Amino acid sequence: MFSSRKLEQATYDSVAFRYLAAGGHPDHDTLANFRRRFLGELQNLFVQVLELAPKK
């Protein structure tokens, strides 16, 4: 899921997203600003997750 608006809505609709958001409901602008600010770190983290994920 890439849309900040969809991520925001998911914190209301999905128990999993609610858990990840610690019960909060961040505004889509907050989510977009966070992703823009930490883009490089998020890309590196994604690569690390892929490296650690079990291969099938």
Secondary structure, DSSP 8 states (H G I E B T S, - for coil): ---HHHHHHHHHH-HHHHHHTTT----HHHHHHHHHHTHHHHHHHHHHHHHHS---
